[in-house]
Amino acid sequence: MKKIYTILLFVLLSLVLQAQVVVNRNQDIDKMVKAVNQDSLKSYISKMVSFGTRNTLSDIKSKTKGIGAARNWVLGKFNQFARQSGGRLSAYLDTVTFKPDGKRVDQPTLLGNAVGILKGTDVNDKRVYVVSGHLDSRVTDVMNRTSDAPGANDDGSGVAGVIEAARIMSQYKFPATIIFVAVSGEEQSLLGSSFMAAKAKKENWNVDAMLNNDMIGSNNSSETQIIDNTRIRVFSEGLPSFDLDKSAKSIRQFGLENDGKSRQLARYVKETGERYVDQLEVKLIYRNDRFLRGGDHTPFVENGFTAVRITEMNENFDHQHQDLRTEKGVKYGDLQEFMDFEYLRKNTGLNIAVLANLAKAPSAPTEVKIDVKNLSNSTYLYWKAPVNGTVKGYYVLMRETSSPVWEKKFFTSATELRLPYSKDNYLFAVQSVGNEDNESLPVVPGIGR
């Protein structure tokens, strides 16, 4: 009898294990994430700090000091990586002259964004994914263009992550295009990102998602003295700032206040990042940005694009926007010695995982609808195939209306699915799934009858 019980227990255990859903890591993406190198990141930070100040108003003619030397160096790194890309990566300095504005620009200023474009291999796929950090730095006085402003973390860390992503990802092929950019003018009121976002809108770039990295390399906070390199924040807007008046009625009626495109991207960052990066929890912050601050994703969302800000969990204000000094035993300034390069490694891997999964995936399904013509305790969804890429099927995502993240995934190879869950009680979305299990961004259904 004991032997029979043992066999039954073994069978039941086997069935339970078989029922568990195992989320597999894509082999190429896993290699990319593991290729992120702390020493490379540290070398990028050291070089950026060596330029003294990278204030947007600083010297653009010197080859060793100021913002001009810094942006030319980033451009040089992109061109170095281009040689290993088989012609897919190209780079340029995108410039614009700003006139004095009576605010944070007091002289005619030639601003330059260092841009690397990893061209997608599918000529019919027009999707673009942007990853950014801001190259400029500052001290206490934002107009001070001569004092040393090392900007190691703010935002040398974001730019270092972008450079490392370009180094690694340029060795791989993606159907969609990825743009790596080190913008300038962030501290001068988001000038570089505003210039880029306006250009993207004017030229009809199909920007599917934008990841802004601003301060991703410090693990500790001032005041509260928290030390933690296992969590990262993603800020995302709720109600869309673009064309809100046109969509406000349906947002209120169907309870979609928490389901804007940027909020969907934030959830995607969480799920994908935690899949590939060990010992890292992505915290969703339901705000476009922090109090009294602004980030380079904001001009993108204001121009109708999907964008989020990725930033460290605990900020140390002794090491942000500070003149270099020591007072009462406290060392002030954004110095490299206050950084955690293991934390920066993980956060860079997070960006790579998200970008690679998106750029490898087919585009999102089209004309996604939820049927509401009948009263029912089930939910019927239907959609059409994506414009680009080969799909093996689709995930229908489901969560309770009070849940911050998707709770269930249902796979189907069809373009429709009926679920035994009431449409009144849950929220749904649909995403395309490629042959290598890469998922598109989710699409919240519109109303169908």
C-alpha positions as CSV (number, residue, x, y, z in Angstrom):
1,M,0.0,0.0,0.0
2,K,2.9,2.4,0.8
3,K,4.4,1.7,-2.6
4,I,1.0,2.6,-4.3
5,Y,0.8,5.9,-2.4
6,T,4.4,6.7,-3.4
7,I,3.6,6.1,-7.0
8,L,0.4,8.2,-6.8
9,L,2.3,11.0,-5.2
10,F,5.0,10.8,-7.9
11,V,2.3,10.9,-10.6
12,L,0.5,13.9,-9.0
13,L,3.8,15.8,-8.6
14,S,4.6,15.2,-12.3
15,L,1.2,16.5,-13.4
16,V,1.6,19.6,-11.2
17,L,5.1,20.3,-12.7
18,Q,3.7,19.8,-16.2
19,A,0.9,22.3,-15.5
20,Q,3.3,25.0,-14.5
21,V,4.0,27.6,-17.2
22,V,7.7,28.1,-17.8
23,V,8.6,31.4,-19.5
24,N,11.7,30.7,-21.6
25,R,14.4,33.2,-22.3
26,N,15.2,33.8,-25.9
27,Q,18.7,32.5,-26.4
28,D,20.0,35.6,-28.4
29,I,18.5,38.1,-25.9
30,D,19.9,36.1,-23.0
31,K,23.4,36.4,-24.6
32,M,23.0,40.1,-25.1
33,V,22.0,40.7,-21.5
34,K,24.9,38.6,-20.2
35,A,27.3,40.4,-22.5
36,V,26.9,43.7,-20.6
37,N,30.3,44.5,-19.1
38,Q,30.9,46.4,-15.9
39,D,34.4,47.4,-17.0
40,S,33.1,48.8,-20.3
41,L,30.5,50.8,-18.5
42,K,33.1,52.1,-16.0
43,S,35.4,53.2,-18.9
44,Y,32.6,55.1,-20.6
45,I,31.8,57.0,-17.3
46,S,35.5,57.8,-16.7
47,K,35.8,59.2,-20.2
48,M,32.7,61.4,-19.9
49,V,33.9,62.7,-16.5
50,S,37.2,63.5,-18.0
51,F,35.7,66.3,-20.2
52,G,35.3,68.4,-17.1
53,T,31.9,69.9,-17.7
54,R,29.4,68.8,-20.3
55,N,27.1,71.7,-19.7
56,T,25.1,72.4,-22.9
57,L,26.5,76.0,-23.0
58,S,30.1,74.9,-22.6
59,D,32.9,74.8,-25.1
60,I,32.2,73.0,-28.4
61,K,35.6,73.6,-30.1
62,S,38.0,72.0,-27.7
63,K,38.9,68.4,-28.4
64,T,39.3,67.5,-24.7
65,K,36.9,69.7,-22.7
66,G,33.3,70.6,-22.8
67,I,30.1,69.3,-24.5
68,G,31.6,69.5,-28.0
69,A,34.4,67.0,-27.2
70,A,32.0,64.8,-25.3
71,R,29.4,64.5,-28.1
72,N,32.1,63.9,-30.7
73,W,33.5,61.1,-28.5
74,V,30.1,59.4,-28.3
75,L,29.7,59.7,-32.0
76,G,33.1,58.1,-32.4
77,K,32.0,55.1,-30.2
78,F,29.0,54.6,-32.4
79,N,31.2,54.7,-35.5
80,Q,33.5,52.2,-33.9
81,F,30.6,49.8,-33.3
82,A,29.4,50.4,-36.9
83,R,32.4,48.6,-38.2
84,Q,31.3,45.4,-36.6
85,S,27.6,45.7,-37.7
86,G,27.8,44.6,-41.3
87,G,26.7,48.0,-42.5
88,R,23.5,48.0,-40.3
89,L,24.7,50.7,-37.8
90,S,25.3,54.3,-38.9
91,A,25.9,57.4,-36.8
92,Y,25.7,61.1,-37.1
93,L,25.6,64.3,-35.1
94,D,22.1,65.9,-35.3
95,T,22.5,69.6,-34.7
96,V,20.3,72.7,-34.3
97,T,21.1,76.2,-33.2
98,F,19.1,77.7,-30.3
99,K,18.8,81.4,-29.9
100,P,18.9,83.1,-26.4
101,D,15.5,82.6,-24.7
102,G,15.9,84.6,-21.6
103,K,15.7,81.5,-19.5
104,R,18.4,78.8,-19.7
105,V,20.0,79.8,-23.0
106,D,21.8,83.1,-22.9
107,Q,23.8,82.9,-26.1
108,P,23.4,81.3,-29.6
109,T,24.0,77.6,-28.9
110,L,24.8,74.9,-31.4
111,L,23.2,71.8,-29.8
112,G,24.1,68.3,-31.0
113,N,22.5,64.9,-30.3
114,A,24.8,62.0,-31.0
115,V,22.7,59.4,-32.9
116,G,23.3,55.8,-33.8
117,I,20.8,54.0,-36.1
118,L,20.7,50.2,-36.2
119,K,18.7,49.7,-39.4
120,G,16.1,46.9,-39.3
121,T,16.6,44.0,-41.7
122,D,12.9,44.0,-42.9
123,V,12.6,46.8,-45.5
124,N,8.8,46.7,-45.0
125,D,9.0,47.1,-41.3
126,K,8.9,50.8,-40.4
127,R,8.9,50.4,-36.6
128,V,11.4,52.5,-34.7
129,Y,12.5,52.0,-31.1
130,V,14.4,54.8,-29.4
131,V,16.7,54.5,-26.3
132,S,18.2,57.6,-24.8
133,G,20.3,59.1,-22.1
134,H,21.3,62.8,-21.8
135,L,24.9,63.7,-22.2
136,D,24.9,67.2,-20.7
137,S,25.7,67.8,-17.0
138,R,25.4,70.7,-14.6
139,V,26.3,72.0,-11.1
140,T,24.2,74.0,-8.7
141,D,23.8,77.0,-11.1
142,V,22.5,75.5,-14.4
143,M,24.0,78.5,-16.3
144,N,27.6,77.7,-14.9
145,R,29.4,76.4,-18.0
146,T,33.0,76.4,-16.7
147,S,33.1,74.7,-13.3
148,D,33.7,70.9,-13.2
149,A,30.4,69.1,-13.6
150,P,31.3,65.4,-13.7
151,G,27.8,64.1,-14.2
152,A,28.8,60.6,-13.6
153,N,25.4,59.4,-12.7
154,D,23.2,62.3,-14.0
155,D,23.3,61.3,-16.7
156,G,26.6,59.6,-17.5
157,S,25.0,56.4,-16.4
158,G,22.1,56.7,-18.9
159,V,24.5,57.5,-21.8
160,A,26.9,54.6,-20.7
161,G,23.9,52.3,-20.9
162,V,23.0,53.5,-24.3
163,I,26.6,53.1,-25.6
164,E,26.9,49.6,-24.2
165,A,23.5,48.6,-25.7
166,A,24.8,49.9,-29.1
167,R,28.0,47.9,-28.7
168,I,26.2,44.7,-28.0
169,M,23.1,45.0,-30.2
170,S,25.0,46.1,-33.3
171,Q,26.3,42.6,-33.5
172,Y,22.8,41.2,-34.0
173,K,20.0,41.6,-36.6
174,F,16.5,42.8,-35.9
175,P,13.6,43.3,-38.3
176,A,12.8,46.7,-36.8
177,T,15.1,49.7,-36.4
178,I,16.7,50.8,-33.1
179,I,17.9,54.3,-32.5
180,F,20.5,54.9,-29.8
181,V,20.8,58.6,-28.8
182,A,22.8,60.7,-26.4
183,V,20.8,64.0,-26.3
184,S,22.0,67.3,-25.1
185,G,20.2,70.2,-23.5
186,E,18.2,68.2,-21.0
187,E,19.3,70.4,-18.1
188,Q,18.4,73.5,-20.3
189,S,14.7,72.4,-20.4
190,L,14.8,69.2,-22.5
191,L,16.0,71.0,-25.6
192,G,17.7,68.0,-27.4
193,S,14.8,65.6,-26.8
194,S,12.2,68.2,-27.8
195,F,14.1,68.8,-31.0
196,M,14.3,65.0,-31.8
197,A,10.6,64.4,-30.9
198,A,9.4,67.3,-33.0
199,K,11.5,66.0,-35.9
200,A,10.1,62.5,-35.5
201,K,6.6,63.8,-35.6
202,K,7.2,66.0,-38.6
203,E,8.9,63.3,-40.6
204,N,6.3,60.6,-39.5
205,W,8.7,58.3,-37.8
206,N,6.9,55.2,-36.7
207,V,8.2,55.3,-33.1
208,D,6.6,52.3,-31.4
209,A,8.4,52.9,-28.1
210,M,10.9,55.2,-26.5
211,L,13.0,54.3,-23.4
212,N,14.5,57.3,-21.6
213,N,17.3,56.4,-19.1
214,D,18.1,59.2,-16.6
215,M,20.2,58.2,-13.5
216,I,20.4,54.4,-13.5
217,G,23.7,53.9,-11.7
218,S,23.4,54.9,-8.0
219,N,22.0,52.5,-5.4
220,N,21.5,54.8,-2.3
221,S,19.4,57.7,-1.1
222,S,20.2,60.8,0.8
223,E,18.1,61.6,3.9
224,T,16.6,58.1,4.3
225,Q,20.0,56.3,3.8
226,I,18.5,53.4,1.9
227,I,20.9,51.2,0.0
228,D,19.3,48.8,-2.6
229,N,20.5,47.8,-6.1
230,T,17.7,45.3,-6.7
231,R,14.9,47.7,-7.7
232,I,14.5,50.2,-10.6
233,R,11.6,52.6,-11.3
234,V,9.7,53.0,-14.5
235,F,7.6,56.2,-14.7
236,S,4.7,56.3,-17.2
237,E,1.8,58.7,-17.9
238,G,-1.7,57.4,-17.3
239,L,-4.1,59.6,-19.3
240,P,-2.5,60.5,-22.7
241,S,-1.3,64.1,-22.9
242,F,-1.8,63.9,-26.7
243,D,-5.4,64.1,-28.0
244,L,-6.9,63.5,-24.6
245,D,-10.0,65.5,-25.4
246,K,-10.8,63.1,-28.3
247,S,-10.5,59.9,-26.2
248,A,-11.6,61.1,-22.7
249,K,-15.2,59.8,-23.1
250,S,-14.2,56.2,-24.0
251,I,-11.5,56.2,-21.3
252,R,-14.0,57.1,-18.6
253,Q,-16.8,54.9,-19.9
254,F,-14.7,51.7,-20.2
255,G,-12.4,52.2,-17.2
256,L,-9.2,52.7,-19.2
257,E,-7.6,55.4,-17.0
258,N,-4.7,53.0,-16.3
259,D,-4.3,51.6,-19.8
260,G,-2.7,54.3,-21.9
261,K,0.1,53.2,-24.3
262,S,2.9,54.4,-22.1
263,R,1.4,52.5,-19.2
264,Q,1.3,49.4,-21.4
265,L,5.0,49.9,-22.3
266,A,5.8,50.2,-18.6
267,R,4.2,46.9,-17.9
268,Y,6.1,45.4,-20.8
269,V,9.4,46.7,-19.4
270,K,8.5,45.1,-16.1
271,E,7.6,41.6,-17.5
272,T,10.4,41.5,-20.0
273,G,13.1,43.0,-17.8
274,E,12.4,40.7,-14.9
275,R,12.4,37.7,-17.2
276,Y,16.0,38.3,-18.4
277,V,17.7,40.2,-15.5
278,D,18.2,38.3,-12.3
279,Q,17.9,40.1,-8.9
280,L,16.1,43.1,-10.4
281,E,12.5,44.1,-9.6
282,V,10.9,46.7,-11.8
283,K,8.6,49.1,-9.9
284,L,5.8,50.7,-11.8
285,I,5.4,54.4,-10.8
286,Y,2.1,55.8,-12.0
287,R,3.3,59.3,-12.8
288,N,4.9,60.7,-15.9
289,D,7.8,61.9,-13.8
290,R,8.9,63.0,-10.4
291,F,7.8,66.1,-8.6
292,L,9.6,69.3,-9.7
293,R,11.6,67.4,-12.4
294,G,11.4,66.5,-16.0
295,G,12.8,63.9,-18.4
296,D,13.5,63.4,-22.1
297,H,10.6,61.0,-22.5
298,T,8.1,63.9,-21.9
299,P,8.5,65.6,-25.3
300,F,7.9,62.2,-26.9
301,V,4.6,61.6,-25.1
302,E,3.6,65.2,-25.8
303,N,4.0,64.5,-29.5
304,G,1.9,61.4,-29.3
305,F,4.6,58.7,-29.0
306,T,4.8,55.9,-26.4
307,A,7.6,56.6,-23.9
308,V,8.6,56.0,-20.3
309,R,11.4,57.1,-18.0
310,I,13.7,54.4,-16.4
311,T,15.5,55.7,-13.3
312,E,17.1,54.4,-10.1
313,M,14.9,53.5,-7.1
314,N,16.6,55.7,-4.5
315,E,18.0,59.2,-5.4
316,N,20.8,60.9,-3.6
317,F,20.3,64.6,-3.9
318,D,23.8,65.3,-2.4
319,H,25.1,64.0,-5.7
320,Q,22.8,65.7,-8.1
321,H,23.0,69.3,-9.4
322,Q,25.7,70.1,-6.8
323,D,28.9,72.1,-6.9
324,L,31.9,69.9,-6.0
325,R,32.7,70.6,-2.3
326,T,32.8,69.1,1.2
327,E,30.8,70.6,4.0
328,K,30.6,69.2,7.6
329,G,32.2,66.0,6.4
330,V,29.6,65.5,3.6
331,K,31.1,65.2,0.1
332,Y,28.8,66.8,-2.5
333,G,28.9,66.3,-6.3
334,D,28.0,63.8,-9.0
335,L,31.2,61.8,-8.8
336,Q,32.0,58.4,-10.1
337,E,33.0,57.1,-6.7
338,F,29.3,57.2,-5.6
339,M,28.2,54.8,-8.4
340,D,27.3,51.1,-8.3
341,F,28.4,49.5,-11.5
342,E,26.7,46.1,-10.8
343,Y,23.5,48.1,-10.6
344,L,24.2,49.9,-13.8
345,R,25.0,46.5,-15.5
346,K,21.6,45.2,-14.5
347,N,19.8,48.3,-15.6
348,T,21.6,48.3,-19.0
349,G,20.6,44.6,-19.4
350,L,17.0,45.6,-18.7
351,N,17.1,48.1,-21.6
352,I,18.6,45.6,-24.0
353,A,16.1,42.9,-23.1
354,V,13.2,45.2,-23.8
355,L,14.6,46.7,-27.0
356,A,15.6,43.3,-28.4
357,N,12.3,41.6,-27.5
358,L,10.3,44.4,-29.2
359,A,12.5,44.7,-32.3
360,K,12.5,40.9,-32.8
361,A,8.7,40.6,-32.3
362,P,6.1,41.0,-35.1
363,S,4.2,44.3,-34.9
364,A,1.1,44.5,-32.8
365,P,-2.2,42.9,-34.0
366,T,-4.5,45.3,-35.8
367,E,-8.2,46.2,-35.3
368,V,-8.4,44.5,-31.9
369,K,-12.1,44.5,-30.8
370,I,-14.1,43.3,-27.8
371,D,-17.7,42.2,-28.7
372,V,-20.3,44.0,-26.7
373,K,-23.5,43.4,-28.7
374,N,-24.9,40.9,-26.2
375,L,-25.1,40.6,-22.5
376,S,-23.0,37.7,-21.4
377,N,-20.7,36.3,-18.7
378,S,-18.1,35.5,-21.3
379,T,-15.8,37.7,-23.4
380,Y,-15.3,37.4,-27.1
381,L,-12.3,39.2,-28.7
382,Y,-11.2,39.3,-32.3
383,W,-8.5,41.0,-34.3
384,K,-6.5,41.0,-37.5
385,A,-2.9,39.9,-38.2
386,P,-0.1,42.4,-37.7
387,V,1.3,44.4,-40.6
388,N,4.8,43.2,-40.2
389,G,6.5,39.9,-39.1
390,T,5.5,36.3,-39.0
391,V,3.3,35.2,-36.1
392,K,2.9,31.8,-34.6
393,G,0.0,33.1,-32.5
394,Y,-1.3,35.6,-30.1
395,Y,-1.5,36.1,-26.3
396,V,-4.8,37.4,-24.9
397,L,-3.9,39.1,-21.7
398,M,-6.3,39.5,-18.8
399,R,-6.3,41.2,-15.4
400,E,-8.7,42.4,-12.8
401,T,-9.6,46.0,-13.1
402,S,-7.8,46.8,-9.8
403,S,-4.6,44.9,-10.8
404,P,-1.5,46.9,-11.9
405,V,-0.1,44.1,-14.1
406,W,-1.5,41.4,-16.4
407,E,-2.4,38.3,-14.5
408,K,-3.2,35.7,-17.1
409,K,-2.1,34.9,-20.6
410,F,-4.1,32.8,-23.0
411,F,-2.4,31.6,-26.2
412,T,-4.2,31.0,-29.5
413,S,-3.1,30.6,-33.1
414,A,-6.5,32.0,-34.3
415,T,-7.4,35.7,-34.6
416,E,-10.3,35.4,-32.2
417,L,-10.9,33.9,-28.7
418,R,-13.8,33.5,-26.4
419,L,-13.0,33.3,-22.7
420,P,-15.3,32.2,-19.8
421,Y,-14.7,35.5,-18.0
422,S,-17.0,38.5,-17.9
423,K,-16.0,41.5,-19.9
424,D,-17.5,43.6,-17.1
425,N,-15.1,42.3,-14.5
426,Y,-11.8,42.2,-16.3
427,L,-9.5,44.2,-18.6
428,F,-8.1,42.6,-21.7
429,A,-5.4,43.2,-24.4
430,V,-3.9,41.2,-27.3
431,Q,-0.3,40.9,-28.4
432,S,1.4,39.2,-31.3
433,V,3.8,36.3,-30.7
434,G,6.6,35.5,-33.1
435,N,8.2,32.2,-34.0
436,E,10.8,32.7,-31.3
437,D,8.2,33.7,-28.7
438,N,9.0,37.4,-28.8
439,E,5.9,39.5,-28.0
440,S,4.7,42.8,-29.4
441,L,3.3,45.5,-27.2
442,P,-0.2,44.8,-26.0
443,V,-3.2,46.4,-27.7
444,V,-6.3,47.3,-25.6
445,P,-9.4,46.4,-27.6
446,G,-11.8,48.9,-29.0
447,I,-15.6,48.3,-28.9
448,G,-17.0,46.0,-31.6
449,R,-20.5,45.0,-32.3
